[in-house]
Amino acid sequence: MDQDLKDSIMGALELVVDPELGIDIVNLGLVYDVKMEEEGKAIVDMTLTSMGCPLAGTIVEQVKSALADIPEIKDTEVNIVWNPPWSKDKMSRYAKIALGVQ
């Protein structure tokens, strides 16, 4: 995948906001990897801030919706993974400031 497409994908994913924290999933460090298959399928490996997140389905649907607007993407698969475990260390400086995390 070229850098422009990866930038477009990450930019679209920044529009997906974790409803509980009010910060996007990219700055929270929830997106671990994005791959593109030749037939236009995007595969997003991501995690959630907690295993029991009641909004997991909502976030997955928002990811699919955000990527649907990118012409190169024909389909999106979202894999929720738990390794490596998410921690506040994965958050961007912006997210840490916004949430008052040290």
C-alpha positions as CSV (number, residue, x, y, z in Angstrom):
1,M,0.0,0.0,0.0
2,D,1.4,3.4,-0.9
3,Q,1.9,6.1,1.7
4,D,-0.9,8.4,0.3
5,L,-3.4,5.6,0.7
6,K,-2.2,4.8,4.2
7,D,-2.4,8.5,5.1
8,S,-6.0,8.6,3.7
9,I,-6.9,5.5,5.8
10,M,-5.4,6.8,9.0
11,G,-7.0,10.2,8.4
12,A,-10.4,8.6,8.0
13,L,-9.8,6.5,11.1
14,E,-9.1,9.7,13.1
15,L,-12.8,10.5,12.5
16,V,-13.8,7.5,14.6
17,V,-14.2,8.7,18.1
18,D,-14.3,6.4,21.1
19,P,-17.7,7.4,22.6
20,E,-16.6,6.9,26.2
21,L,-13.4,8.9,26.0
22,G,-14.2,11.4,23.3
23,I,-10.8,10.9,21.5
24,D,-10.3,9.3,18.1
25,I,-9.1,5.7,17.9
26,V,-5.8,6.7,16.2
27,N,-4.7,9.1,18.9
28,L,-5.8,6.6,21.5
29,G,-3.4,4.1,20.0
30,L,-6.1,1.6,19.3
31,V,-5.2,1.0,15.7
32,Y,-2.3,-1.5,15.5
33,D,-2.1,-2.2,11.8
34,V,-3.8,-1.6,8.5
35,K,-3.3,-3.8,5.4
36,M,-4.8,-3.7,1.9
37,E,-5.4,-6.8,-0.1
38,E,-5.2,-6.6,-3.9
39,E,-9.0,-6.8,-4.4
40,G,-9.5,-3.7,-2.4
41,K,-10.2,-5.1,1.0
42,A,-8.8,-3.2,4.0
43,I,-7.9,-5.2,7.0
44,V,-7.7,-3.2,10.3
45,D,-6.2,-4.8,13.4
46,M,-7.2,-2.8,16.4
47,T,-7.9,-3.2,20.1
48,L,-10.2,-1.5,22.6
49,T,-9.4,0.1,25.9
50,S,-11.1,-2.7,27.8
51,M,-12.1,-6.3,27.0
52,G,-15.7,-5.7,28.1
53,C,-16.2,-2.5,26.0
54,P,-20.0,-2.4,25.4
55,L,-19.5,-0.2,22.4
56,A,-17.2,-2.5,20.4
57,G,-19.8,-3.2,17.8
58,T,-20.5,0.5,17.4
59,I,-16.8,1.3,16.9
60,V,-16.3,-1.5,14.4
61,E,-19.3,-0.2,12.3
62,Q,-17.9,3.4,12.5
63,V,-14.5,2.1,11.2
64,K,-16.2,0.4,8.3
65,S,-18.3,3.5,7.6
66,A,-15.2,5.8,7.7
67,L,-13.3,3.7,5.3
68,A,-16.2,3.2,2.9
69,D,-15.6,6.8,1.6
70,I,-12.1,5.9,0.3
71,P,-12.5,4.9,-3.4
72,E,-9.7,2.3,-3.3
73,I,-11.5,0.4,-0.5
74,K,-14.2,-2.0,-1.6
75,D,-14.6,-3.8,1.7
76,T,-13.3,-3.6,5.3
77,E,-12.5,-6.3,7.8
78,V,-11.9,-5.2,11.4
79,N,-10.0,-7.6,13.7
80,I,-10.3,-6.9,17.4
81,V,-7.1,-8.1,19.0
82,W,-5.9,-8.2,22.6
83,N,-2.2,-8.7,22.0
84,P,-0.3,-6.6,22.7
85,P,-2.6,-5.3,25.4
86,W,-3.5,-1.6,25.1
87,S,-2.1,0.8,27.7
88,K,-2.0,4.6,28.0
89,D,1.6,4.5,26.7
90,K,0.1,3.8,23.2
91,M,-1.8,7.2,23.3
92,S,-0.5,10.1,21.4
93,R,0.7,13.3,23.2
94,Y,-2.5,15.0,22.0
95,A,-4.7,12.3,23.6
96,K,-2.7,12.3,26.8
97,I,-3.1,16.1,27.1
98,A,-6.8,16.0,26.2
99,L,-7.5,13.3,28.9
100,G,-5.1,14.7,31.5
101,V,-3.0,11.6,31.5
102,Q,0.7,11.7,32.5
